[in-house]
């Protein structure tokens, strides 16, 4: 058995959880915040048997698109201004960061 932990952008989370549900994957949804953009993310925990991991990854890949977004700079409050960029920059957001962990046992009460 495996535990898949998928960190996705909030914009993709509803579509992804619907698709995982249609694929008979049970998920636990956690609201999280990203460190770089300080924006909301969703972390999904998906438990599945080893033979279904590739199916779950296909669903994640199909429902979490990468896109570019303009990000306004955050001024360095008391920090080093050497790396401060004074104008908005384009960054790639979206997609998914996925961790796959082995599960030794599973208990449900």
C-alpha positions in Angstrom: 0.0 0.0 0.0 1.1 3.6 -0.7 0.3 7.0 0.5 0.3 9.7 -2.2 0.7 13.2 -1.0 -0.1 15.7 -3.7 0.4 19.5 -3.2 -1.7 21.3 -5.8 -2.8 24.9 -6.5 -6.2 25.7 -5.0 -7.5 26.5 -8.5 -6.9 22.8 -9.5 -8.1 21.2 -6.3 -11.9 20.8 -6.9 -11.4 19.4 -10.4 -8.8 17.0 -9.1 -10.8 15.8 -6.1 -13.8 15.2 -8.4 -11.7 13.2 -10.9 -10.1 11.1 -8.1 -13.5 10.4 -6.7 -14.7 9.2 -10.1 -11.7 6.9 -10.2 -12.7 5.5 -6.8 -9.8 7.0 -4.9 -10.5 8.2 -1.4 -8.8 11.5 -0.5 -8.2 13.6 2.5 -8.0 17.3 1.7 -5.9 19.7 3.7 -5.7 23.5 3.2 -2.0 24.6 3.1 0.0 27.6 2.1 2.9 27.7 -0.2 6.2 29.2 0.9 7.3 31.0 -2.3 4.2 32.8 -3.4 2.5 32.7 0.0 -0.7 31.6 -1.7 -3.2 28.9 -0.8 -2.5 25.3 -1.8 -4.4 22.1 -1.3 -2.6 19.0 0.0 -4.3 15.8 -0.8 -3.5 12.5 0.9 -4.5 9.5 -1.2 -4.1 6.0 0.1 -4.1 3.3 -2.6 -2.8 -0.2 -3.4 0.5 -0.4 -5.2 -1.1 -1.4 -8.5 -3.2 1.7 -8.6 -0.5 4.3 -8.0 0.1 4.9 -11.8 -3.7 5.4 -12.3 -3.8 8.0 -9.5 -0.7 9.8 -10.9 -2.4 9.9 -14.4 -5.4 11.6 -12.8 -3.3 14.1 -11.0 -1.3 14.9 -14.1 -4.4 15.3 -16.2 -6.1 17.7 -13.8 -3.3 20.0 -12.5 -2.1 22.3 -15.3 0.9 24.5 -15.2 0.5 28.2 -16.1 2.3 31.5 -15.9 1.2 34.1 -13.4 2.4 37.7 -12.8 3.7 38.1 -9.2 4.0 41.5 -7.6 7.2 41.9 -5.7 7.2 42.0 -1.9 9.4 44.8 -0.5 12.2 43.7 1.8 11.1 45.0 5.2 14.3 45.4 7.0 15.9 42.7 4.8 18.6 42.9 2.2 17.5 45.1 -0.7 20.2 43.8 -3.1 17.9 41.0 -4.4 14.7 43.1 -4.5 13.1 43.2 -8.0 10.9 46.4 -8.2 8.5 45.2 -11.0 6.2 42.2 -11.3 7.7 39.0 -12.7 6.2 36.0 -14.5 6.5 32.7 -12.6 5.3 29.3 -13.4 2.5 28.1 -11.1 0.2 25.1 -10.9 1.1 21.5 -11.6 1.5 19.2 -8.7 4.3 18.2 -6.3 3.8 14.6 -5.4 5.3 12.4 -2.8 4.7 8.6 -2.7 5.4 6.8 0.6 5.2 3.2 1.5 2.6 2.3 4.2 3.4 -0.4 6.7 -0.1 -0.7 8.0 -3.6 0.9 7.7 -6.1 1.0 10.5 -9.6 2.6 10.3 -11.8 2.9 13.4 
